[in-house]
Amino acid sequence: MIPSVLPTYSRAPLHFVKGDGTWLIEADGRRFLDLGAGIAVNALGHAHPALVKALTDQAQALWHVSNLYEIPQQQALADRLVAATFADTVFFTNSGTESCELAVKMARKYWYDKGHPDKTTIITFSGSFHGRSSAGIAAAGSEKMVKGFGPLLPGFKHLQWGDHDALTAAIDDTVGAILVEPVQGEGGIRPLPDQCLKGLRQLCDDKGLLLILDEVQCGVGRTGRLFAHEWAGIAPDIMMVAKGIGGGFPLGAVLATEEAASGMTAGTHGSTYGGNPLACAVGCAVMDIVADPAFLEKVNARAGFLRQKLEALVAAHPNVFESVRGSGLMIGLKCKVTPIDVVTAGYECGVITVPAADNVVRLLPPLTISEDEISEAVNRLDFAADAVSETLA
Ligand SMILES: Cc1ncc(COP(=O)(O)O)c(C=O)c1O
């Protein structure tokens, strides 16, 4: 008999009942160090006092009001995002998938309004992940995601990640945009080198294309800059955001330049929930903390400390791990064993990690993790790696 919850997830037998900073507490009382943070969602850890206050204060006043009316919290969050980024304008969504939908619509509408209705093709790359909607799976294009769900939304050209020649050759008159994650998350924590991101920006400028960045996973302080593309010193035309911006409350956004957003006039897009007072009150509280340069400096210091510890961990377990990669507090441990075995052994040792593609275990801790917690988490990963090693003997 089918379970009452549609069985689309393979769930670990863990029942968390409470979160406290970097810690998750299981129903049986066990305490886990959370290096997954809800897959890069709990950017400020669990139950951060500033977020709890923002949410509960807003909950006392007004939960929801339609986008038919002015929403001051939404205006405040948009103003903060515009002040802190390349963007001139913001649309709020509830998830990364919805941000992908709008990014695709925005790019197509841009070219339609410019008198180029045929410029509908968006170039994307292998290993990418942009959500599970029809546009999201068509954009990523991997067989695992699209099989059985056709006919797919047309208009995406999938290229091999890192194949520059293929990229140049793929640009014809139908191409209107390039969509890329500055650091691939689901694809196995693969940072696009700064010079490649710069090269993509240059290519888009030369050919007159829109550059769309998917910073759903790598944005909001995760790499040690407010947004990952800042490391390369470039700016996109359109950017997808979600996950960390709500700190655990469902919230996403599409940020854009005035030019790229020029087709999105009244009535061209909308959302019932997107940008409601509760979500935006929390989003403002997240931005107040994460956009502070002193906070980001601390993220970079913690990232350096974690990286050093993980290099030692990898060196100590050459039969389990191959290498460490990533950016900031978005780290991948490339494994020589099946990643889920490391993740499962971690559960036994009280540490939460997340598997990704390309044989990688992902570490995406709260940006507020302390040095002591990092040391303890890596100790626990050390025990987990010992346990995996024993099964290999
Ligand atoms: C890069 C990227 N884009 C889009 C998405 C989809 O976001 P959501 O699950 O919030 O719809 C994800 C989710 O993991 C992601 O990592």
The ligand as a Gaussian input file, in Angstrom:
#p B3LYP/6-31G(d) Opt

LIG

0 1
 C       21.418000      25.335000      -7.349000
 C       19.991000      25.009000      -7.043000
 N       19.020000      25.528000      -7.800000
 C       17.723000      25.287000      -7.562000
 C       17.344000      24.451000      -6.532000
 C       15.896000      24.206000      -6.264000
 O       15.528000      24.819000      -5.076000
 P       14.239000      24.371000      -4.257000
 O       14.479000      22.975000      -3.794000
 O       14.133000      25.381000      -3.152000
 O       13.081000      24.457000      -5.184000
 C       18.319000      23.879000      -5.721000
 C       17.954000      22.963000      -4.636000
 O       18.736000      22.198000      -4.140000
 C       19.685000      24.156000      -5.978000
 O       20.663000      23.616000      -5.236000

